Amino acid sequence: MSLVKSKQRVADHGEVFTPAWMVESMLDLVKGETERIDSRFLEPACGNGNFLVPILRRKLAAVECKYGKSDFERRHYALLALMCVYGIELLPDNIAECRANLLEIFAGYLNLGPSDDLYRAASYVLAQNLVHGDALTMRTPTGEPIRFAEWGYLGKGRFQRRDFRFDALTQSSAFSEEGALFAQLDKHEIFTPARTYPPMTVGELAAAAQGVTP
């Protein structure tokens, strides 16, 4: 893949993609986390996914190693792996590519087609997790605060979703600094979700996808 789409994009946005060998070397620095299914990764300038794609591949390899003998667990933990990958991207064509690239990896691993509920559920998750917006202003192009869905797997095919504002989440480091006013507070005392949803199945996530505009 070319590291530059156009000279104009470099001039306008400083857009240069990190080479694959460097991406892998950087991910190897946190190898254990990249291979943990439920570890969360956020790329604040995700481009078309040249960091997020190999992270998802590593997570899916962990799913295969741990749950490969159970199709039910394999499918649901693969979705959890996808749910733990996040990105923000300023350019609309890049965010569309990123969603498509991650969906292709996920669908290829489970041999899914667009008519499968799990495929549509994954598409819905990516619409929530990969946000078209500006990580510096923490807002979408329409000026709305960026929100992320925190997903958890409850077991037996049910997932829990809670939404948080990105600008609130970024305060975590300040609150945890030694000597800070809130340093002794647990995170649950500082951060409250903007919205909490009832547990959802893959079928319900797939149904929700019908009302999502990427």
Biotite code that builds the C-alpha atoms (Angstrom):
import biotite.structure as struc

atoms = struc.array([
    struc.Atom([0.000, 0.000, 0.000], chain_id="A", res_id=1, res_name="MET", atom_name="CA", element="C"),
    struc.Atom([1.234, 3.499, -0.842], chain_id="A", res_id=2, res_name="SER", atom_name="CA", element="C"),
    struc.Atom([2.076, 5.602, 2.194], chain_id="A", res_id=3, res_name="LEU", atom_name="CA", element="C"),
    struc.Atom([0.576, 8.695, 0.517], chain_id="A", res_id=4, res_name="VAL", atom_name="CA", element="C"),
    struc.Atom([-2.761, 9.020, -1.293], chain_id="A", res_id=5, res_name="LYS", atom_name="CA", element="C"),
    struc.Atom([-1.924, 12.381, -2.828], chain_id="A", res_id=6, res_name="SER", atom_name="CA", element="C"),
    struc.Atom([0.452, 15.286, -2.302], chain_id="A", res_id=7, res_name="LYS", atom_name="CA", element="C"),
    struc.Atom([-2.544, 17.549, -1.795], chain_id="A", res_id=8, res_name="GLN", atom_name="CA", element="C"),
    struc.Atom([-3.812, 15.440, 1.104], chain_id="A", res_id=9, res_name="ARG", atom_name="CA", element="C"),
    struc.Atom([-0.360, 15.567, 2.674], chain_id="A", res_id=10, res_name="VAL", atom_name="CA", element="C"),
    struc.Atom([-0.353, 19.357, 2.343], chain_id="A", res_id=11, res_name="ALA", atom_name="CA", element="C"),
    struc.Atom([-3.938, 19.795, 3.587], chain_id="A", res_id=12, res_name="ASP", atom_name="CA", element="C"),
    struc.Atom([-4.053, 17.190, 6.350], chain_id="A", res_id=13, res_name="HIS", atom_name="CA", element="C"),
    struc.Atom([-0.533, 15.859, 6.900], chain_id="A", res_id=14, res_name="GLY", atom_name="CA", element="C"),
    struc.Atom([-1.811, 12.456, 5.804], chain_id="A", res_id=15, res_name="GLU", atom_name="CA", element="C"),
    struc.Atom([0.968, 9.867, 5.613], chain_id="A", res_id=16, res_name="VAL", atom_name="CA", element="C"),
    struc.Atom([0.307, 6.193, 6.409], chain_id="A", res_id=17, res_name="PHE", atom_name="CA", element="C"),
    struc.Atom([2.624, 4.229, 8.694], chain_id="A", res_id=18, res_name="THR", atom_name="CA", element="C"),
    struc.Atom([4.378, 1.351, 6.866], chain_id="A", res_id=19, res_name="PRO", atom_name="CA", element="C"),
    struc.Atom([3.198, -2.151, 7.759], chain_id="A", res_id=20, res_name="ALA", atom_name="CA", element="C"),
    struc.Atom([6.569, -3.293, 9.152], chain_id="A", res_id=21, res_name="TRP", atom_name="CA", element="C"),
    struc.Atom([6.644, -0.344, 11.546], chain_id="A", res_id=22, res_name="MET", atom_name="CA", element="C"),
    struc.Atom([3.037, -0.975, 12.615], chain_id="A", res_id=23, res_name="VAL", atom_name="CA", element="C"),
    struc.Atom([3.865, -4.582, 13.510], chain_id="A", res_id=24, res_name="GLU", atom_name="CA", element="C"),
    struc.Atom([7.002, -3.531, 15.394], chain_id="A", res_id=25, res_name="SER", atom_name="CA", element="C"),
    struc.Atom([5.022, -0.973, 17.403], chain_id="A", res_id=26, res_name="MET", atom_name="CA", element="C"),
    struc.Atom([2.295, -3.492, 18.203], chain_id="A", res_id=27, res_name="LEU", atom_name="CA", element="C"),
    struc.Atom([4.912, -5.987, 19.338], chain_id="A", res_id=28, res_name="ASP", atom_name="CA", element="C"),
    struc.Atom([5.824, -3.527, 22.088], chain_id="A", res_id=29, res_name="LEU", atom_name="CA", element="C"),
    struc.Atom([2.419, -4.271, 23.629], chain_id="A", res_id=30, res_name="VAL", atom_name="CA", element="C"),
    struc.Atom([2.119, -7.780, 22.232], chain_id="A", res_id=31, res_name="LYS", atom_name="CA", element="C"),
    struc.Atom([0.262, -9.209, 25.229], chain_id="A", res_id=32, res_name="GLY", atom_name="CA", element="C"),
    struc.Atom([-2.450, -6.568, 24.987], chain_id="A", res_id=33, res_name="GLU", atom_name="CA", element="C"),
    struc.Atom([-2.880, -6.967, 21.222], chain_id="A", res_id=34, res_name="THR", atom_name="CA", element="C"),
    struc.Atom([-3.493, -10.675, 21.802], chain_id="A", res_id=35, res_name="GLU", atom_name="CA", element="C"),
    struc.Atom([-6.000, -10.178, 24.629], chain_id="A", res_id=36, res_name="ARG", atom_name="CA", element="C"),
    struc.Atom([-9.516, -10.432, 23.253], chain_id="A", res_id=37, res_name="ILE", atom_name="CA", element="C"),
    struc.Atom([-11.112, -7.798, 25.491], chain_id="A", res_id=38, res_name="ASP", atom_name="CA", element="C"),
    struc.Atom([-8.303, -5.221, 25.561], chain_id="A", res_id=39, res_name="SER", atom_name="CA", element="C"),
    struc.Atom([-9.479, -1.927, 24.063], chain_id="A", res_id=40, res_name="ARG", atom_name="CA", element="C"),
    struc.Atom([-7.520, 0.022, 21.454], chain_id="A", res_id=41, res_name="PHE", atom_name="CA", element="C"),
    struc.Atom([-8.307, 3.535, 20.209], chain_id="A", res_id=42, res_name="LEU", atom_name="CA", element="C"),
    struc.Atom([-6.533, 5.006, 17.181], chain_id="A", res_id=43, res_name="GLU", atom_name="CA", element="C"),
    struc.Atom([-7.322, 8.762, 17.193], chain_id="A", res_id=44, res_name="PRO", atom_name="CA", element="C"),
    struc.Atom([-6.275, 9.207, 13.552], chain_id="A", res_id=45, res_name="ALA", atom_name="CA", element="C"),
    struc.Atom([-7.130, 5.755, 12.239], chain_id="A", res_id=46, res_name="CYS", atom_name="CA", element="C"),
    struc.Atom([-6.938, 6.455, 8.489], chain_id="A", res_id=47, res_name="GLY", atom_name="CA", element="C"),
    struc.Atom([-8.082, 3.357, 6.637], chain_id="A", res_id=48, res_name="ASN", atom_name="CA", element="C"),
    struc.Atom([-7.143, 1.050, 9.499], chain_id="A", res_id=49, res_name="GLY", atom_name="CA", element="C"),
    struc.Atom([-3.475, 0.218, 9.032], chain_id="A", res_id=50, res_name="ASN", atom_name="CA", element="C"),
    struc.Atom([-3.127, -0.106, 12.830], chain_id="A", res_id=51, res_name="PHE", atom_name="CA", element="C"),
    struc.Atom([-6.601, -1.415, 13.609], chain_id="A", res_id=52, res_name="LEU", atom_name="CA", element="C"),
    struc.Atom([-6.571, -4.164, 10.975], chain_id="A", res_id=53, res_name="VAL", atom_name="CA", element="C"),
    struc.Atom([-3.492, -5.981, 12.393], chain_id="A", res_id=54, res_name="PRO", atom_name="CA", element="C"),
    struc.Atom([-4.828, -5.478, 15.933], chain_id="A", res_id=55, res_name="ILE", atom_name="CA", element="C"),
    struc.Atom([-8.066, -7.188, 14.939], chain_id="A", res_id=56, res_name="LEU", atom_name="CA", element="C"),
    struc.Atom([-6.157, -9.988, 13.226], chain_id="A", res_id=57, res_name="ARG", atom_name="CA", element="C"),
    struc.Atom([-4.163, -10.629, 16.398], chain_id="A", res_id=58, res_name="ARG", atom_name="CA", element="C"),
    struc.Atom([-7.310, -10.641, 18.499], chain_id="A", res_id=59, res_name="LYS", atom_name="CA", element="C"),
    struc.Atom([-9.067, -13.057, 16.151], chain_id="A", res_id=60, res_name="LEU", atom_name="CA", element="C"),
    struc.Atom([-6.047, -15.358, 16.296], chain_id="A", res_id=61, res_name="ALA", atom_name="CA", element="C"),
    struc.Atom([-6.464, -15.345, 20.084], chain_id="A", res_id=62, res_name="ALA", atom_name="CA", element="C"),
    struc.Atom([-10.162, -16.161, 19.674], chain_id="A", res_id=63, res_name="VAL", atom_name="CA", element="C"),
    struc.Atom([-9.297, -19.095, 17.429], chain_id="A", res_id=64, res_name="GLU", atom_name="CA", element="C"),
    struc.Atom([-6.724, -20.382, 19.886], chain_id="A", res_id=65, res_name="CYS", atom_name="CA", element="C"),
    struc.Atom([-9.050, -20.170, 22.883], chain_id="A", res_id=66, res_name="LYS", atom_name="CA", element="C"),
    struc.Atom([-12.522, -20.818, 21.445], chain_id="A", res_id=67, res_name="TYR", atom_name="CA", element="C"),
    struc.Atom([-11.905, -22.484, 18.079], chain_id="A", res_id=68, res_name="GLY", atom_name="CA", element="C"),
    struc.Atom([-13.546, -25.739, 19.145], chain_id="A", res_id=69, res_name="LYS", atom_name="CA", element="C"),
    struc.Atom([-16.913, -24.116, 19.942], chain_id="A", res_id=70, res_name="SER", atom_name="CA", element="C"),
    struc.Atom([-18.623, -22.382, 17.037], chain_id="A", res_id=71, res_name="ASP", atom_name="CA", element="C"),
    struc.Atom([-20.984, -20.509, 19.377], chain_id="A", res_id=72, res_name="PHE", atom_name="CA", element="C"),
    struc.Atom([-18.189, -19.142, 21.570], chain_id="A", res_id=73, res_name="GLU", atom_name="CA", element="C"),
    struc.Atom([-15.927, -18.500, 18.591], chain_id="A", res_id=74, res_name="ARG", atom_name="CA", element="C"),
    struc.Atom([-18.539, -16.331, 16.876], chain_id="A", res_id=75, res_name="ARG", atom_name="CA", element="C"),
    struc.Atom([-19.458, -14.347, 19.971], chain_id="A", res_id=76, res_name="HIS", atom_name="CA", element="C"),
    struc.Atom([-15.917, -13.770, 21.180], chain_id="A", res_id=77, res_name="TYR", atom_name="CA", element="C"),
    struc.Atom([-14.912, -12.740, 17.660], chain_id="A", res_id=78, res_name="ALA", atom_name="CA", element="C"),
    struc.Atom([-17.612, -10.079, 17.850], chain_id="A", res_id=79, res_name="LEU", atom_name="CA", element="C"),
    struc.Atom([-16.291, -9.018, 21.269], chain_id="A", res_id=80, res_name="LEU", atom_name="CA", element="C"),
    struc.Atom([-12.817, -8.670, 19.744], chain_id="A", res_id=81, res_name="ALA", atom_name="CA", element="C"),
    struc.Atom([-14.268, -6.361, 17.099], chain_id="A", res_id=82, res_name="LEU", atom_name="CA", element="C"),
    struc.Atom([-16.161, -4.426, 19.757], chain_id="A", res_id=83, res_name="MET", atom_name="CA", element="C"),
    struc.Atom([-12.882, -3.581, 21.487], chain_id="A", res_id=84, res_name="CYS", atom_name="CA", element="C"),
    struc.Atom([-11.373, -1.769, 18.481], chain_id="A", res_id=85, res_name="VAL", atom_name="CA", element="C"),
    struc.Atom([-12.014, 1.983, 18.163], chain_id="A", res_id=86, res_name="TYR", atom_name="CA", element="C"),
    struc.Atom([-11.017, 4.777, 15.829], chain_id="A", res_id=87, res_name="GLY", atom_name="CA", element="C"),
    struc.Atom([-11.541, 8.439, 15.004], chain_id="A", res_id=88, res_name="ILE", atom_name="CA", element="C"),
    struc.Atom([-10.834, 9.819, 11.535], chain_id="A", res_id=89, res_name="GLU", atom_name="CA", element="C"),
    struc.Atom([-11.171, 13.306, 10.091], chain_id="A", res_id=90, res_name="LEU", atom_name="CA", element="C"),
    struc.Atom([-11.570, 12.339, 6.416], chain_id="A", res_id=91, res_name="LEU", atom_name="CA", element="C"),
    struc.Atom([-14.846, 10.653, 5.377], chain_id="A", res_id=92, res_name="PRO", atom_name="CA", element="C"),
    struc.Atom([-13.347, 8.411, 2.693], chain_id="A", res_id=93, res_name="ASP", atom_name="CA", element="C"),
    struc.Atom([-10.818, 7.040, 5.167], chain_id="A", res_id=94, res_name="ASN", atom_name="CA", element="C"),
    struc.Atom([-13.393, 6.201, 7.831], chain_id="A", res_id=95, res_name="ILE", atom_name="CA", element="C"),
    struc.Atom([-15.532, 4.412, 5.239], chain_id="A", res_id=96, res_name="ALA", atom_name="CA", element="C"),
    struc.Atom([-12.481, 2.409, 4.105], chain_id="A", res_id=97, res_name="GLU", atom_name="CA", element="C"),
    struc.Atom([-11.548, 1.598, 7.681], chain_id="A", res_id=98, res_name="CYS", atom_name="CA", element="C"),
    struc.Atom([-15.001, 0.224, 8.465], chain_id="A", res_id=99, res_name="ARG", atom_name="CA", element="C"),
    struc.Atom([-14.990, -1.811, 5.246], chain_id="A", res_id=100, res_name="ALA", atom_name="CA", element="C"),
    struc.Atom([-11.499, -3.195, 5.883], chain_id="A", res_id=101, res_name="ASN", atom_name="CA", element="C"),
    struc.Atom([-12.303, -4.325, 9.427], chain_id="A", res_id=102, res_name="LEU", atom_name="CA", element="C"),
    struc.Atom([-15.628, -5.809, 8.358], chain_id="A", res_id=103, res_name="LEU", atom_name="CA", element="C"),
    struc.Atom([-13.865, -7.734, 5.600], chain_id="A", res_id=104, res_name="GLU", atom_name="CA", element="C"),
    struc.Atom([-11.357, -9.216, 8.079], chain_id="A", res_id=105, res_name="ILE", atom_name="CA", element="C"),
    struc.Atom([-14.109, -10.143, 10.527], chain_id="A", res_id=106, res_name="PHE", atom_name="CA", element="C"),
    struc.Atom([-16.418, -11.627, 7.881], chain_id="A", res_id=107, res_name="ALA", atom_name="CA", element="C"),
    struc.Atom([-13.556, -13.538, 6.286], chain_id="A", res_id=108, res_name="GLY", atom_name="CA", element="C"),
    struc.Atom([-12.586, -15.116, 9.599], chain_id="A", res_id=109, res_name="TYR", atom_name="CA", element="C"),
    struc.Atom([-16.128, -16.396, 10.227], chain_id="A", res_id=110, res_name="LEU", atom_name="CA", element="C"),
    struc.Atom([-17.042, -16.946, 6.557], chain_id="A", res_id=111, res_name="ASN", atom_name="CA", element="C"),
    struc.Atom([-19.994, -14.544, 6.759], chain_id="A", res_id=112, res_name="LEU", atom_name="CA", element="C"),
    struc.Atom([-22.062, -12.954, 4.009], chain_id="A", res_id=113, res_name="GLY", atom_name="CA", element="C"),
    struc.Atom([-24.019, -9.671, 4.100], chain_id="A", res_id=114, res_name="PRO", atom_name="CA", element="C"),
    struc.Atom([-27.257, -11.544, 4.824], chain_id="A", res_id=115, res_name="SER", atom_name="CA", element="C"),
    struc.Atom([-25.903, -13.075, 8.058], chain_id="A", res_id=116, res_name="ASP", atom_name="CA", element="C"),
    struc.Atom([-27.102, -11.545, 11.325], chain_id="A", res_id=117, res_name="ASP", atom_name="CA", element="C"),
    struc.Atom([-23.546, -11.568, 12.663], chain_id="A", res_id=118, res_name="LEU", atom_name="CA", element="C"),
    struc.Atom([-22.322, -9.650, 9.616], chain_id="A", res_id=119, res_name="TYR", atom_name="CA", element="C"),
    struc.Atom([-24.993, -6.983, 10.118], chain_id="A", res_id=120, res_name="ARG", atom_name="CA", element="C"),
    struc.Atom([-24.286, -6.879, 13.859], chain_id="A", res_id=121, res_name="ALA", atom_name="CA", element="C"),
    struc.Atom([-20.591, -6.301, 13.116], chain_id="A", res_id=122, res_name="ALA", atom_name="CA", element="C"),
    struc.Atom([-21.501, -3.519, 10.690], chain_id="A", res_id=123, res_name="SER", atom_name="CA", element="C"),
    struc.Atom([-23.578, -1.872, 13.419], chain_id="A", res_id=124, res_name="TYR", atom_name="CA", element="C"),
    struc.Atom([-20.736, -2.128, 15.924], chain_id="A", res_id=125, res_name="VAL", atom_name="CA", element="C"),
    struc.Atom([-18.274, -0.569, 13.483], chain_id="A", res_id=126, res_name="LEU", atom_name="CA", element="C"),
    struc.Atom([-20.666, 2.323, 12.858], chain_id="A", res_id=127, res_name="ALA", atom_name="CA", element="C"),
    struc.Atom([-20.513, 3.075, 16.594], chain_id="A", res_id=128, res_name="GLN", atom_name="CA", element="C"),
    struc.Atom([-16.824, 2.367, 17.199], chain_id="A", res_id=129, res_name="ASN", atom_name="CA", element="C"),
    struc.Atom([-15.257, 4.049, 14.160], chain_id="A", res_id=130, res_name="LEU", atom_name="CA", element="C"),
    struc.Atom([-16.240, 7.696, 14.294], chain_id="A", res_id=131, res_name="VAL", atom_name="CA", element="C"),
    struc.Atom([-16.000, 10.367, 11.620], chain_id="A", res_id=132, res_name="HIS", atom_name="CA", element="C"),
    struc.Atom([-14.741, 13.310, 13.620], chain_id="A", res_id=133, res_name="GLY", atom_name="CA", element="C"),
    struc.Atom([-11.812, 15.344, 14.923], chain_id="A", res_id=134, res_name="ASP", atom_name="CA", element="C"),
    struc.Atom([-9.891, 13.811, 17.826], chain_id="A", res_id=135, res_name="ALA", atom_name="CA", element="C"),
    struc.Atom([-8.452, 17.229, 18.758], chain_id="A", res_id=136, res_name="LEU", atom_name="CA", element="C"),
    struc.Atom([-11.787, 19.016, 19.128], chain_id="A", res_id=137, res_name="THR", atom_name="CA", element="C"),
    struc.Atom([-13.454, 15.742, 20.205], chain_id="A", res_id=138, res_name="MET", atom_name="CA", element="C"),
    struc.Atom([-16.430, 16.562, 17.997], chain_id="A", res_id=139, res_name="ARG", atom_name="CA", element="C"),
    struc.Atom([-18.110, 15.234, 14.873], chain_id="A", res_id=140, res_name="THR", atom_name="CA", element="C"),
    struc.Atom([-18.361, 17.331, 11.685], chain_id="A", res_id=141, res_name="PRO", atom_name="CA", element="C"),
    struc.Atom([-21.790, 18.535, 12.859], chain_id="A", res_id=142, res_name="THR", atom_name="CA", element="C"),
    struc.Atom([-20.331, 19.786, 16.145], chain_id="A", res_id=143, res_name="GLY", atom_name="CA", element="C"),
    struc.Atom([-21.708, 17.015, 18.333], chain_id="A", res_id=144, res_name="GLU", atom_name="CA", element="C"),
    struc.Atom([-19.456, 15.565, 21.063], chain_id="A", res_id=145, res_name="PRO", atom_name="CA", element="C"),
    struc.Atom([-17.849, 12.282, 20.012], chain_id="A", res_id=146, res_name="ILE", atom_name="CA", element="C"),
    struc.Atom([-19.313, 9.323, 21.871], chain_id="A", res_id=147, res_name="ARG", atom_name="CA", element="C"),
    struc.Atom([-18.074, 5.771, 22.071], chain_id="A", res_id=148, res_name="PHE", atom_name="CA", element="C"),
    struc.Atom([-19.921, 2.597, 22.931], chain_id="A", res_id=149, res_name="ALA", atom_name="CA", element="C"),
    struc.Atom([-18.332, 0.451, 25.621], chain_id="A", res_id=150, res_name="GLU", atom_name="CA", element="C"),
    struc.Atom([-19.263, -3.156, 24.901], chain_id="A", res_id=151, res_name="TRP", atom_name="CA", element="C"),
    struc.Atom([-19.126, -6.093, 27.262], chain_id="A", res_id=152, res_name="GLY", atom_name="CA", element="C"),
    struc.Atom([-19.944, -9.748, 26.731], chain_id="A", res_id=153, res_name="TYR", atom_name="CA", element="C"),
    struc.Atom([-22.292, -11.079, 29.409], chain_id="A", res_id=154, res_name="LEU", atom_name="CA", element="C"),
    struc.Atom([-22.153, -14.667, 28.173], chain_id="A", res_id=155, res_name="GLY", atom_name="CA", element="C"),
    struc.Atom([-24.866, -16.828, 26.597], chain_id="A", res_id=156, res_name="LYS", atom_name="CA", element="C"),
    struc.Atom([-24.929, -14.636, 23.489], chain_id="A", res_id=157, res_name="GLY", atom_name="CA", element="C"),
    struc.Atom([-25.797, -11.336, 25.198], chain_id="A", res_id=158, res_name="ARG", atom_name="CA", element="C"),
    struc.Atom([-23.849, -8.082, 24.989], chain_id="A", res_id=159, res_name="PHE", atom_name="CA", element="C"),
    struc.Atom([-24.033, -4.967, 27.158], chain_id="A", res_id=160, res_name="GLN", atom_name="CA", element="C"),
    struc.Atom([-23.592, -1.479, 25.708], chain_id="A", res_id=161, res_name="ARG", atom_name="CA", element="C"),
    struc.Atom([-22.868, 1.747, 27.592], chain_id="A", res_id=162, res_name="ARG", atom_name="CA", element="C"),
    struc.Atom([-22.116, 5.049, 25.817], chain_id="A", res_id=163, res_name="ASP", atom_name="CA", element="C"),
    struc.Atom([-19.507, 7.527, 27.054], chain_id="A", res_id=164, res_name="PHE", atom_name="CA", element="C"),
    struc.Atom([-18.459, 10.938, 25.817], chain_id="A", res_id=165, res_name="ARG", atom_name="CA", element="C"),
    struc.Atom([-14.885, 11.008, 24.529], chain_id="A", res_id=166, res_name="PHE", atom_name="CA", element="C"),
    struc.Atom([-14.107, 14.341, 26.212], chain_id="A", res_id=167, res_name="ASP", atom_name="CA", element="C"),
    struc.Atom([-15.098, 12.868, 29.586], chain_id="A", res_id=168, res_name="ALA", atom_name="CA", element="C"),
    struc.Atom([-12.998, 9.746, 29.103], chain_id="A", res_id=169, res_name="LEU", atom_name="CA", element="C"),
    struc.Atom([-9.887, 11.792, 28.350], chain_id="A", res_id=170, res_name="THR", atom_name="CA", element="C"),
    struc.Atom([-10.030, 13.263, 31.850], chain_id="A", res_id=171, res_name="GLN", atom_name="CA", element="C"),
    struc.Atom([-9.025, 9.895, 33.345], chain_id="A", res_id=172, res_name="SER", atom_name="CA", element="C"),
    struc.Atom([-5.293, 10.653, 33.464], chain_id="A", res_id=173, res_name="SER", atom_name="CA", element="C"),
    struc.Atom([-5.859, 14.017, 35.147], chain_id="A", res_id=174, res_name="ALA", atom_name="CA", element="C"),
    struc.Atom([-8.092, 12.504, 37.805], chain_id="A", res_id=175, res_name="PHE", atom_name="CA", element="C"),
    struc.Atom([-5.618, 9.732, 38.556], chain_id="A", res_id=176, res_name="SER", atom_name="CA", element="C"),
    struc.Atom([-2.547, 11.961, 38.970], chain_id="A", res_id=177, res_name="GLU", atom_name="CA", element="C"),
    struc.Atom([-0.969, 11.791, 42.415], chain_id="A", res_id=178, res_name="GLU", atom_name="CA", element="C"),
    struc.Atom([-2.132, 14.692, 44.516], chain_id="A", res_id=179, res_name="GLY", atom_name="CA", element="C"),
    struc.Atom([-5.147, 15.425, 42.338], chain_id="A", res_id=180, res_name="ALA", atom_name="CA", element="C"),
    struc.Atom([-8.413, 16.163, 44.077], chain_id="A", res_id=181, res_name="LEU", atom_name="CA", element="C"),
    struc.Atom([-10.073, 13.017, 42.706], chain_id="A", res_id=182, res_name="PHE", atom_name="CA", element="C"),
    struc.Atom([-7.030, 10.726, 42.809], chain_id="A", res_id=183, res_name="ALA", atom_name="CA", element="C"),
    struc.Atom([-8.530, 8.446, 45.454], chain_id="A", res_id=184, res_name="GLN", atom_name="CA", element="C"),
    struc.Atom([-11.867, 8.001, 43.715], chain_id="A", res_id=185, res_name="LEU", atom_name="CA", element="C"),
    struc.Atom([-12.699, 4.868, 41.789], chain_id="A", res_id=186, res_name="ASP", atom_name="CA", element="C"),
    struc.Atom([-13.392, 5.392, 38.095], chain_id="A", res_id=187, res_name="LYS", atom_name="CA", element="C"),
    struc.Atom([-17.046, 4.505, 38.509], chain_id="A", res_id=188, res_name="HIS", atom_name="CA", element="C"),
    struc.Atom([-17.386, 7.485, 40.826], chain_id="A", res_id=189, res_name="GLU", atom_name="CA", element="C"),
    struc.Atom([-16.065, 9.883, 38.186], chain_id="A", res_id=190, res_name="ILE", atom_name="CA", element="C"),
    struc.Atom([-17.430, 8.544, 34.928], chain_id="A", res_id=191, res_name="PHE", atom_name="CA", element="C"),
    struc.Atom([-21.075, 7.840, 34.376], chain_id="A", res_id=192, res_name="THR", atom_name="CA", element="C"),
    struc.Atom([-22.342, 6.611, 31.008], chain_id="A", res_id=193, res_name="PRO", atom_name="CA", element="C"),
    struc.Atom([-24.328, 8.989, 28.847], chain_id="A", res_id=194, res_name="ALA", atom_name="CA", element="C"),
    struc.Atom([-26.631, 6.069, 28.130], chain_id="A", res_id=195, res_name="ARG", atom_name="CA", element="C"),
    struc.Atom([-26.953, 2.425, 29.165], chain_id="A", res_id=196, res_name="THR", atom_name="CA", element="C"),
    struc.Atom([-28.773, -0.077, 26.963], chain_id="A", res_id=197, res_name="TYR", atom_name="CA", element="C"),
    struc.Atom([-30.526, -3.331, 27.848], chain_id="A", res_id=198, res_name="PRO", atom_name="CA", element="C"),
    struc.Atom([-28.519, -6.471, 27.033], chain_id="A", res_id=199, res_name="PRO", atom_name="CA", element="C"),
    struc.Atom([-28.652, -7.259, 23.304], chain_id="A", res_id=200, res_name="MET", atom_name="CA", element="C"),
    struc.Atom([-28.261, -10.434, 21.270], chain_id="A", res_id=201, res_name="THR", atom_name="CA", element="C"),
    struc.Atom([-26.601, -10.679, 17.865], chain_id="A", res_id=202, res_name="VAL", atom_name="CA", element="C"),
    struc.Atom([-30.051, -10.697, 16.282], chain_id="A", res_id=203, res_name="GLY", atom_name="CA", element="C"),
    struc.Atom([-30.998, -7.494, 18.075], chain_id="A", res_id=204, res_name="GLU", atom_name="CA", element="C"),
    struc.Atom([-27.736, -5.831, 17.067], chain_id="A", res_id=205, res_name="LEU", atom_name="CA", element="C"),
    struc.Atom([-28.372, -6.877, 13.477], chain_id="A", res_id=206, res_name="ALA", atom_name="CA", element="C"),
    struc.Atom([-31.876, -5.396, 13.630], chain_id="A", res_id=207, res_name="ALA", atom_name="CA", element="C"),
    struc.Atom([-30.467, -2.146, 15.032], chain_id="A", res_id=208, res_name="ALA", atom_name="CA", element="C"),
    struc.Atom([-28.158, -1.907, 12.020], chain_id="A", res_id=209, res_name="ALA", atom_name="CA", element="C"),
    struc.Atom([-31.136, -1.173, 9.780], chain_id="A", res_id=210, res_name="GLN", atom_name="CA", element="C"),
    struc.Atom([-31.426, 2.281, 11.309], chain_id="A", res_id=211, res_name="GLY", atom_name="CA", element="C"),
    struc.Atom([-27.708, 3.185, 11.194], chain_id="A", res_id=212, res_name="VAL", atom_name="CA", element="C"),
    struc.Atom([-26.267, 5.626, 8.687], chain_id="A", res_id=213, res_name="THR", atom_name="CA", element="C"),
    struc.Atom([-22.489, 5.047, 8.342], chain_id="A", res_id=214, res_name="PRO", atom_name="CA", element="C"),
])
